[in-house]
Amino acid sequence: MPERVTYELNGGVARIGLDDGKVNAMSAAMLGEIAAAFARAETEAEIVVLRSARPGVFSAGFDLKVFASGDAARSLEMVRAGAELALRLMSFPHPTIGVMEGHAYPMGTFLLLACDVRLGARGPHRMGLNEVAIGIAPPSFAIELARSRLHPAWLSRTATLGEMFEPEVALTAGLLDRVVAPEMVDTTLEEIIAGLRAIHKPSHAAAKRRLRQPAMDAMRMAIDRELTMAAYEASNRARSAVAMPR
């Protein structure tokens, strides 16, 4: 089986690639592999790039088949793995760049939101928190993460109405930092990397912690409150059945 997560280190830049051969569904296993790649990058790299190798998709989000199976333990394991990874990226000591060149459904959006720089390619793909459209309320850790990056009106639209946004609108909303033509992504990425090489890395890490500590504290509280088996089972009983996409 091909590697779902690849890791390449060159010139101090760790490039983490996502490719499960399908739509980069964020199973607990795949999330664990991404977390391991970031752990490696923390000790080896100065800058990290997170990017999909699948044409037209960054990630389809959490693996909906796990939710639909009714296995609360597996679902909880997956969601908690995603929450812990997003929280880890919020405090990652090195600059991180997320590249969106295709659809980014919720867990994919969460990973991009947790990156320091979000670069998007123009195109007919979308990102956001559309959980309410499939019978799931967005987890509180994700709302706190999104609250720290999105403008309030746009956060309300995506979190409570399930709206998904194409790149130009996502830029306005605060989901992305830069949007360029697809053929300019590689050039722009290298320009961003060059700029990040010039910053003082210890100061970057300290500033990131100071800026994001309230959001990280809120995410930690949400994870510990909601992502326990007792809380998760109670939530499941109150939730309608997951509507699998057609």
N, C-alpha and C positions, 0 to 999 in steps of 0.2 A: 504494500500500500504506500503511495507517495506520502511524503511528509505534509501534514496539514499546516504546520508553521515552520517557516524557514528562517534562518538567521545568517546574516552576512556582515562581517566586520571589515571595514576598509577606511583607513585614514581617520580613525577615531569615531566613525559613524556606524552605528549598528542599524541594519535595515531588517526589520521583521516583516516577513511576508505571510499573507493568509491565503491558503488555497486548499480547501477540502475536496476539490474536484466537483463541487456542486455550487452551493450558494453561501458558503462560509457560515453555516448554522453554528451558533455558539453553545455547543454542548459543554458539559462540565469538563470533559477530556480536552476539548480544544481550548477552553479558557485556561486550563492548567498548563497547556503547552505555551500559550501566550505569556502567562505569568512567569514560567521558567525562562523564556527568552528575555523578558525584561530583567529578571534577576541576574542573568548572565551579563546583559548590557550594563547593569549598574556597576559591575566590577571591571568591565573591559572598555566601555565606550565613553565618549564625551557628549554625544548627541544620538538620539534614537528616532528612526523613521518607522511608522506603522502604516502598512499599505497592503491592499489586496492585489493578488495576482489573477483574480477572476474577472474577466471582462464584464462590465456592466453592473457589478455588485461589490460593495465593500463587505457587507454582511447582512444576511436575512434576519439577524437578531437571535434571540434565544431559540433553541430547538423546540418548536411547537409540538412535535410528536411526543416529547417528554411530558409536556403539560397535558396533552390529550390522553395519555396513557392512564392518567389517574393515580400514578405512583407519586404520592406526596413527598416521600423521602428523596427520590431522584430529582423531582422538581425543585425542592428546597436546596439540594446540593448544587444544582446548576445555577439557580438565582443567586445563592450566597457566593458562589465562586465568581460570578460576574460582578456582584457588588464589591467584593473585596478587591478584585482587580481594578475596578474603576477608582476606588478609594486609594489604592496603591499608586496609580498613575497621577492622581491629584497632588501627591507629595513626592513624586519621583525626583531625585536630586539633579538629574541632567535634563537639559531641554528636550522636549519631545515634539514631534511633528506627525500629525495624522493627515493622511491623504485620502480624499474621497473622490473616486472616479466612477461610482455606481451607487445603487441603492444602499442606504444605511438604515435598516429597521432597528427598533429600539436599542438592543444591546450594542449594536454597531454604532449607533448614535452616541450611546453612553461613553464608549471608548474614545470616540472622536472628541466629545465634549471635555474629556479629562486630559486631552493633550494640550500642550502650551500653544501650538500653532496649528490651525485647521485649514488646510489648503484643499479647495474643491475645483473640480473640472466642470465647466458648463455642460449641460446635457439634460435629457428628460428623466433624470433619476431624482429620487426624493429621500429626505431624511426627516426624523422627528420621533415623537412618542405617540404611536398610534394604538396603544394597548386597548383603549376603550372600544375601539372598533371590533375587537375580537373577544370582548367579554372579560377583560382584565383591567383592573385599576393600576396605573403606574405605581411601582413600589416607591416608598418615601425616599429611599436613598437616591433614586434616580431623579425625583422631583427636586431634592436639595442640590444635586449636582447641576441639573438644568437651571435652577434658580440662580446659581452663581455665574452663569454664562449668558443666558438669554434675557432679552428685554421683557419686562413683565407681561405686556399684552400678548406677545408672541408665545410666551410660556403657557399662558392660560389657554390659548387657542390649540396648541399641540397637546398639552397634558389633559385637558378636560373635554376637548372636542375631537381629538385624534387626528388633527390636521398634519399632513406631511408636506414638506416644502422642497421645491427645486432649488438648485444652488444659489441663484441670484436672490431669491427671497430668503433663503437660509442665511445668506450674508447679512441682509438687513435685520433679520431676527436675532443674530448673535450666535447662530449655530456654526458658522464658518467665519474665518478671518480674511481669506482671500479667495477669489474665484477667477479662474483664467480659462482660456480656450484649451481644449484637451491637448493639443499639440504643444502647448506652452508649459504643461505641468512639470516636466523634467527640468527644463531650464529654470523655472521659478523655484522649484524645490532646491536646486543647487544654490540659487541666490539666497534663499532663506538659510540654508546650512552655512553659507559663508558669513552671513550676518550673525548667526548664533555662535560661530567660532570666536567672534570678537568680544563677546560679553564675559564678565568675570563670573566664573561658574559658582564659587561659594556664595557670592552675593545673590546670584540668581536663585540658588536653592533656599537661601534665607528669606528672600523677598517672596518666593512662592509660598513658603510656609506661613509667613505673616499675613499675606493676602488671603489665603484660602483656609486658614485655621477655622474660622466660624463655619464654613461650609463642610469642612472635613469633620468637625465635631458633630454637626447635625447629621451627616451621613453615618458616622459611627453609631450614634444613638438610634437612628432608624434601623440600621442593620441588626443591632442587638435587640431592639424592641420587636421588629416584625419578622425577622428571618430566623425564628426558632420553630421547632416542630409544632408546638402548641399554638403559636400565633398563626402559623401557616395553615394548619388544619382548620382553624376557626375561620380564616379568610376563605379557604376553599368551600366551606359549607355555605358561605354567603354569596359566593360567586356563581354566575351562570356558566353553562358549559362553554369551553373554548370553541370558537368558530374557526375551523381550519380553513386556510386560504384555498381558493379553487385555482 
